[in-house]
Amino acid sequence: MMPRPLPLALAATLLWLLAATAAYAQTDEIQVYNGDINAPGEFSVTLHNNYTPIGRKEPAFPGAIVPDHAWNGVPEYAYGVKDWLELGMYLPLYSVTRDGRFLIDGGKLRVLFAVPHAGERSFFYAVNFELGYNARHWEPTHWSSEIRPIIGGRIGPVDLIFNPIVDVPFTGIGALDFAPAERLAYNFSKTWAMALEHYADYGVFRHLEPADRQEQMLFAVADYSGAPVDVELGIGHGFTAASDKLVASFCFGALPSRLPGVFFK
């Protein structure tokens, strides 16, 4: 017996999902990890936000948030367990869409293993594991994960850091996605730095996307790192049709145990 043809609506949905391999979802966190972690017993809170004033006007998959004029963010809570281990939680991930809707996108847990005192080394390395639960408008699957190796070096005031990130969507080994990030920074002092950060998504390993369908973004970033607060501001430009043309990012971190009038032991 000949197989029955797919209904038109189902066929259109399948084609859209296939195309989504080159149309990337948004992110709550725009950051290159450098291997620095909280000291044992130290707790921190970091607020990640990004806004897309000029972005893609079509969703990355059926039901997804349209990136154009969307605001995304998440508070991150981190606790130093050992000088080589930090635990973290992102909750809640949230978005404000271009039509003003406030949405809860999910949450994440992470475990970061790092060489002790990475910030004081000329060569450093670490690896971060994340597990996320997603709303259907945020990711195509409810569960997803990320493996983020961290490799970096310092020569005088210059930092070069590479995060060869692998996204794990739990839909099979063939869906593993390569989305690396790099950072080249110049440190003017212990508290001020300027950097260029590159973020890419080349698609799944078994079928990397052609250049015009890859995500390619370059950010200019200014950093202030002075206890008890850290501030990072960035402005990014996308270079392909699969990228948002203009994205602004803002990251504010604090150590409550060091803030005046806050007692956290």
One Martini backbone bead per residue (centre of mass of N, CA, C, O) as a GRO file, in nm:
protein
  265
    1MET     BB    1   0.096   0.036   0.022
    2MET     BB    2   0.066   0.355  -0.010
    3PRO     BB    3   0.159   0.632   0.129
    4ARG     BB    4   0.033   0.890   0.284
    5PRO     BB    5   0.006   1.208   0.258
    6LEU     BB    6   0.080   1.487   0.392
    7PRO     BB    7  -0.038   1.735   0.529
    8LEU     BB    8   0.016   2.057   0.465
    9ALA     BB    9   0.064   2.162   0.756
   10LEU     BB   10   0.274   1.947   0.836
   11ALA     BB   11   0.476   2.001   0.612
   12ALA     BB   12   0.530   2.297   0.687
   13THR     BB   13   0.639   2.238   0.971
   14LEU     BB   14   0.879   2.060   0.889
   15LEU     BB   15   1.019   2.273   0.716
   16TRP     BB   16   1.057   2.476   0.947
   17LEU     BB   17   1.230   2.291   1.128
   18LEU     BB   18   1.457   2.257   0.924
   19ALA     BB   19   1.520   2.565   0.898
   20ALA     BB   20   1.602   2.606   1.207
   21THR     BB   21   1.907   2.528   1.178
   22ALA     BB   22   1.946   2.848   1.056
   23ALA     BB   23   1.744   2.958   1.292
   24TYR     BB   24   1.814   3.122   1.577
   25ALA     BB   25   1.778   3.146   1.886
   26GLN     BB   26   1.777   3.297   2.165
   27THR     BB   27   1.938   3.473   2.444
   28ASP     BB   28   2.023   3.538   2.790
   29GLU     BB   29   2.349   3.501   2.738
   30ILE     BB   30   2.627   3.733   2.683
   31GLN     BB   31   2.923   3.533   2.718
   32VAL     BB   32   3.261   3.492   2.804
   33TYR     BB   33   3.433   3.257   2.957
   34ASN     BB   34   3.726   3.272   3.210
   35GLY     BB   35   3.722   3.080   3.491
   36ASP     BB   36   3.603   3.245   3.699
   37ILE     BB   37   3.541   3.210   4.054
   38ASN     BB   38   3.420   3.165   4.344
   39ALA     BB   39   3.487   3.150   4.647
   40PRO     BB   40   3.464   2.976   4.910
   41GLY     BB   41   3.141   3.080   5.027
   42GLU     BB   42   3.067   3.250   4.778
   43PHE     BB   43   2.818   3.491   4.673
   44SER     BB   44   2.629   3.561   4.364
   45VAL     BB   45   2.483   3.824   4.150
   46THR     BB   46   2.353   3.817   3.808
   47LEU     BB   47   2.249   4.043   3.546
   48HIS     BB   48   2.101   3.953   3.241
   49ASN     BB   49   2.090   4.151   2.930
   50ASN     BB   50   1.896   4.190   2.616
   51TYR     BB   51   1.869   4.389   2.307
   52THR     BB   52   1.676   4.410   1.983
   53PRO     BB   53   1.648   4.666   1.756
   54ILE     BB   54   1.779   4.475   1.513
   55GLY     BB   55   1.600   4.203   1.380
   56ARG     BB   56   1.447   3.930   1.335
   57LYS     BB   57   1.102   3.880   1.191
   58GLU     BB   58   1.134   3.573   1.248
   59PRO     BB   59   1.095   3.282   1.371
   60ALA     BB   60   1.293   2.999   1.439
   61PHE     BB   61   1.015   2.870   1.527
   62PRO     BB   62   0.726   2.756   1.605
   63GLY     BB   63   0.633   2.999   1.854
   64ALA     BB   64   0.852   3.191   1.865
   65ILE     BB   65   1.034   3.451   1.933
   66VAL     BB   66   1.074   3.759   1.810
   67PRO     BB   67   1.367   3.936   1.804
   68ASP     BB   68   1.249   4.194   1.734
   69HIS     BB   69   1.230   4.399   2.005
   70ALA     BB   70   1.362   4.215   2.221
   71TRP     BB   71   1.372   4.114   2.571
   72ASN     BB   72   1.637   3.960   2.761
   73GLY     BB   73   1.666   3.756   3.073
   74VAL     BB   74   1.870   3.687   3.384
   75PRO     BB   75   1.928   3.557   3.689
   76GLU     BB   76   2.238   3.484   3.860
   77TYR     BB   77   2.344   3.215   4.076
   78ALA     BB   78   2.645   3.185   4.282
   79TYR     BB   79   2.862   2.917   4.425
   80GLY     BB   80   3.138   2.850   4.618
   81VAL     BB   81   3.289   2.541   4.701
   82LYS     BB   82   3.561   2.550   4.553
   83ASP     BB   83   3.856   2.642   4.384
   84TRP     BB   84   3.714   2.434   4.136
   85LEU     BB   85   3.401   2.502   4.230
   86GLU     BB   86   3.079   2.591   4.075
   87LEU     BB   87   2.747   2.694   4.140
   88GLY     BB   88   2.440   2.737   3.935
   89MET     BB   89   2.156   2.972   3.869
   90TYR     BB   90   1.874   3.026   3.639
   91LEU     BB   91   1.619   3.254   3.773
   92PRO     BB   92   1.428   3.368   3.552
   93LEU     BB   93   1.358   3.339   3.239
   94TYR     BB   94   1.305   3.630   3.021
   95SER     BB   95   1.054   3.822   2.827
   96VAL     BB   96   1.002   4.100   2.594
   97THR     BB   97   0.810   4.172   2.351
   98ARG     BB   98   0.722   4.375   2.084
   99ASP     BB   99   0.406   4.363   2.215
  100GLY     BB  100   0.456   4.348   2.553
  101ARG     BB  101   0.510   4.066   2.644
  102PHE     BB  102   0.541   3.862   2.933
  103LEU     BB  103   0.789   3.599   2.966
  104ILE     BB  104   0.853   3.269   3.060
  105ASP     BB  105   1.136   3.051   2.965
  106GLY     BB  106   1.285   2.941   3.237
  107GLY     BB  107   1.571   2.729   3.340
  108LYS     BB  108   1.901   2.686   3.512
  109LEU     BB  109   2.181   2.468   3.555
  110ARG     BB  110   2.523   2.468   3.698
  111VAL     BB  111   2.869   2.344   3.637
  112LEU     BB  112   3.201   2.459   3.743
  113PHE     BB  113   3.521   2.373   3.624
  114ALA     BB  114   3.842   2.490   3.760
  115VAL     BB  115   4.125   2.624   3.771
  116PRO     BB  116   4.285   2.752   4.011
  117HIS     BB  117   4.315   3.080   3.983
  118ALA     BB  118   4.269   3.185   3.680
  119GLY     BB  119   4.319   3.507   3.709
  120GLU     BB  120   4.653   3.438   3.772
  121ARG     BB  121   4.697   3.313   3.490
  122SER     BB  122   4.839   3.255   3.168
  123PHE     BB  123   4.699   2.968   3.189
  124PHE     BB  124   4.363   2.841   3.125
  125TYR     BB  125   4.092   2.620   3.253
  126ALA     BB  126   3.759   2.482   3.169
  127VAL     BB  127   3.417   2.359   3.262
  128ASN     BB  128   3.072   2.377   3.150
  129PHE     BB  129   2.749   2.274   3.284
  130GLU     BB  130   2.415   2.257   3.141
  131LEU     BB  131   2.062   2.268   3.254
  132GLY     BB  132   1.747   2.299   3.078
  133TYR     BB  133   1.421   2.456   3.103
  134ASN     BB  134   1.169   2.503   2.847
  135ALA     BB  135   0.984   2.688   2.674
  136ARG     BB  136   0.831   2.670   2.362
  137HIS     BB  137   0.927   2.978   2.287
  138TRP     BB  138   1.252   2.916   2.331
  139GLU     BB  139   1.243   2.604   2.262
  140PRO     BB  140   1.175   2.305   2.098
  141THR     BB  141   1.269   2.193   2.379
  142HIS     BB  142   1.244   2.143   2.715
  143TRP     BB  143   1.527   2.005   2.697
  144SER     BB  144   1.867   2.120   2.771
  145SER     BB  145   2.221   2.163   2.681
  146GLU     BB  146   2.567   2.252   2.793
  147ILE     BB  147   2.904   2.256   2.661
  148ARG     BB  148   3.187   2.453   2.811
  149PRO     BB  149   3.476   2.515   2.718
  150ILE     BB  150   3.785   2.665   2.864
  151ILE     BB  151   4.030   2.871   2.693
  152GLY     BB  152   4.334   3.050   2.807
  153GLY     BB  153   4.533   3.363   2.772
  154ARG     BB  154   4.822   3.564   2.889
  155ILE     BB  155   4.974   3.881   2.764
  156GLY     BB  156   4.983   4.078   2.979
  157PRO     BB  157   4.702   4.281   2.889
  158VAL     BB  158   4.624   4.020   2.723
  159ASP     BB  159   4.329   3.842   2.620
  160LEU     BB  160   4.261   3.489   2.527
  161ILE     BB  161   3.938   3.338   2.452
  162PHE     BB  162   3.787   3.002   2.441
  163ASN     BB  163   3.444   2.872   2.352
  164PRO     BB  164   3.360   2.543   2.259
  165ILE     BB  165   3.041   2.507   2.205
  166VAL     BB  166   2.789   2.260   2.304
  167ASP     BB  167   2.474   2.178   2.198
  168VAL     BB  168   2.209   1.989   2.383
  169PRO     BB  169   1.874   1.880   2.286
  170PHE     BB  170   1.780   1.568   2.323
  171THR     BB  171   1.747   1.440   1.995
  172GLY     BB  172   2.034   1.345   1.950
  173ILE     BB  173   2.356   1.324   1.831
  174GLY     BB  174   2.284   1.474   1.552
  175ALA     BB  175   2.208   1.763   1.722
  176LEU     BB  176   2.473   1.867   1.765
  177ASP     BB  177   2.598   2.199   1.842
  178PHE     BB  178   2.808   2.462   1.707
  179ALA     BB  179   2.886   2.751   1.948
  180PRO     BB  180   3.118   2.962   1.948
  181ALA     BB  181   3.351   3.166   2.155
  182GLU     BB  182   3.529   3.486   2.166
  183ARG     BB  183   3.813   3.670   2.331
  184LEU     BB  184   3.954   4.008   2.303
  185ALA     BB  185   4.161   4.171   2.548
  186TYR     BB  186   4.218   4.491   2.717
  187ASN     BB  187   4.400   4.585   3.011
  188PHE     BB  188   4.427   4.888   3.174
  189SER     BB  189   4.342   4.738   3.441
  190LYS     BB  190   4.195   4.572   3.709
  191THR     BB  191   3.899   4.718   3.618
  192TRP     BB  192   3.967   4.778   3.306
  193ALA     BB  193   3.809   4.689   2.983
  194MET     BB  194   3.852   4.585   2.640
  195ALA     BB  195   3.648   4.417   2.379
  196LEU     BB  196   3.625   4.135   2.159
  197GLU     BB  197   3.330   3.946   2.055
  198HIS     BB  198   3.260   3.616   1.930
  199TYR     BB  199   2.960   3.479   1.775
  200ALA     BB  200   2.853   3.141   1.693
  201ASP     BB  201   2.662   2.931   1.446
  202TYR     BB  202   2.715   2.627   1.251
  203GLY     BB  203   2.561   2.394   1.357
  204VAL     BB  204   2.552   2.082   1.299
  205PHE     BB  205   2.798   1.849   1.271
  206ARG     BB  206   2.670   1.673   1.031
  207HIS     BB  207   2.560   1.983   0.916
  208LEU     BB  208   2.699   2.240   0.821
  209GLU     BB  209   2.650   2.552   0.746
  210PRO     BB  210   2.646   2.785   0.543
  211ALA     BB  211   2.763   3.099   0.571
  212ASP     BB  212   2.471   3.248   0.526
  213ARG     BB  213   2.342   3.041   0.776
  214GLN     BB  214   2.509   3.161   0.988
  215GLU     BB  215   2.602   3.270   1.297
  216GLN     BB  216   2.737   3.620   1.314
  217MET     BB  217   2.897   3.795   1.589
  218LEU     BB  218   3.005   4.130   1.696
  219PHE     BB  219   3.152   4.261   1.997
  220ALA     BB  220   3.162   4.549   2.190
  221VAL     BB  221   3.343   4.579   2.508
  222ALA     BB  222   3.282   4.688   2.849
  223ASP     BB  223   3.477   4.668   3.160
  224TYR     BB  224   3.391   4.638   3.516
  225SER     BB  225   3.613   4.533   3.803
  226GLY     BB  226   3.477   4.617   4.124
  227ALA     BB  227   3.457   4.570   4.429
  228PRO     BB  228   3.128   4.440   4.443
  229VAL     BB  229   3.126   4.511   4.122
  230ASP     BB  230   3.002   4.425   3.790
  231VAL     BB  231   3.043   4.556   3.447
  232GLU     BB  232   2.874   4.497   3.122
  233LEU     BB  233   2.910   4.631   2.789
  234GLY     BB  234   2.729   4.578   2.470
  235ILE     BB  235   2.779   4.577   2.103
  236GLY     BB  236   2.613   4.418   1.822
  237HIS     BB  237   2.689   4.256   1.499
  238GLY     BB  238   2.547   4.116   1.217
  239PHE     BB  239   2.659   3.920   0.904
  240THR     BB  240   2.387   3.761   0.865
  241ALA     BB  241   2.070   3.641   0.806
  242ALA     BB  242   2.090   3.465   1.090
  243SER     BB  243   2.132   3.750   1.213
  244ASP     BB  244   2.138   4.006   1.413
  245LYS     BB  245   2.215   4.338   1.356
  246LEU     BB  246   2.128   4.446   1.662
  247VAL     BB  247   2.289   4.426   1.992
  248ALA     BB  248   2.228   4.470   2.340
  249SER     BB  249   2.432   4.449   2.641
  250PHE     BB  250   2.382   4.360   3.001
  251CYS     BB  251   2.599   4.335   3.299
  252PHE     BB  252   2.529   4.265   3.654
  253GLY     BB  253   2.742   4.229   3.942
  254ALA     BB  254   2.727   4.078   4.283
  255LEU     BB  255   2.846   4.075   4.631
  256PRO     BB  256   2.663   4.064   4.909
  257SER     BB  257   2.899   4.021   5.127
  258ARG     BB  258   3.025   4.325   5.022
  259LEU     BB  259   2.786   4.487   5.080
  260PRO     BB  260   2.663   4.738   5.230
  261GLY     BB  261   2.444   4.611   5.484
  262VAL     BB  262   2.524   4.311   5.409
  263PHE     BB  263   2.461   3.980   5.553
  264PHE     BB  264   2.673   3.716   5.422
  265LYS     BB  265   2.788   3.379   5.527
   0.00000   0.00000   0.00000
